[in-house]
Amino acid sequence: QVQLVESGGGLVQAGGSLRLSCAASGRTFSAYNMGWFRQAPGKEREFVAAIRRSGSNTYYADSVKGRFTISRDNAKNTGYLQMNSLKPEDTAVYYCATTGPATWTLSTAGNYDYWGQGTQVTVSS
């Protein structure tokens, strides 16, 4: 099993930045692809960004492309989501998740095996 713990959420004004972290423990983090998802009140959980286990390929939702950057440090068993130019519509609980190396489509929540508990991000206008 993989245990994931997110941190770094908080309250920020529109236009500001936050950096989320996802600390992994248990099995070898570098063996897993990783994704970030978010869920706003009354809405479905949606894909934000994903990164292959080596860090060689990254993927983004159109709504965050150019503003958010996903990265990982396998030596530290930690993934990151740098969020810049935040907008009120980015307000949500953000979750990190991992999936095995054979998973092709990383934008589908159902393809992920392990999830963190989530961290709240609130962007005020």
MOURDA-V572056 format. One record per run of one state. SS is the DSSP state (a for helix, b for strand, c for the rest). FROM is the first residue (numbers start at 0). TO is the last residue. If there is no record, write none. Layout:
ss={SS;SS}
from={FROM;FROM}
to={TO;TO}
This chain:
ss={c;b;c;b;c;b;c;a;c;b;c;b;c;b;c;b;a;c;b;c;a;c;b;c;a;c;b;c;b;c}
from={0;1;7;9;13;17;26;28;31;32;39;45;51;57;60;67;73;76;77;83;87;90;91;99;108;111;113;115;118;124}
to={0;6;8;12;16;25;27;30;31;38;44;50;56;59;66;72;75;76;82;86;89;90;98;107;110;112;114;117;123;124}
